[in-house]
Amino acid sequence: MSAFPVPGRIARVAATAAHPVRSRLWAGASLQRPDARLRAIEAACHRFLVAYSIAILRVSLGAVFLAFGALKFFPGVSPAQNLVEHTTDLLMLGLLPAGAALVLVAAMECTIGLCLISGRFLRPAVYLLAVQLIGILSPLILLTGRLFDGPHGAPTLEGQYVLKDVIIVGAALVMAATIGGARLTSKAGQPATG
């Protein structure tokens, strides 16, 4: 029975106003609803990563190689020019002049970059990448004193330049695995399409 003697619409409005106001935002919903939405967003992101992350890695690695290789075609522009010339001189036992070695390294890096970006000739690109990685990491053994000549044995700028190439090695290993047929899969076992 209503507290108001007047029946009808006025009584219903007055009775509703007498009750405390409640939010209808979560009415009938469990507390797991935001978690379910977050999980749906996470699942969509996961599907995107499974489908495209290898291709994104391939293109970005190719862009890095193309950019660094292009710099080496212009003497005095690449910050690694001196290091490349000294390393190739040691690896080639002084048989290749410094300028020719720099052009050779630049051509190899640009070729690798173009192959990775385009997605064509990936198998030869991975083989060239393996040869290039030997050259990239060899200063760690051949020029250790030069790379770690900072205060208290800290890496110099050239040393940091070479150490960051460990990331390139990891990316190259992923690329090599995908050339051999490896794919990312989701929990459902669906292969990546990228």
Secondary structure, DSSP 4 states (H G I P E B T S, - for coil): --SSSS-SHHHHHHHHHHSPP--STTTT--TTHHHHHHHHHHHHHHHHHHHHHHHHHHHHHHHHHHHHHHHHTSTTT-TTHHHHHHHHHHHTTT-S-HHHHHHHHHHHHHHHHHHHHHT-SHHHHHHHHHHHHHHHHTHHHHTHHHHT-SGGG---HHHHHHHTHHHHHHHHHHHHHHHTT---B-TT-PBP--
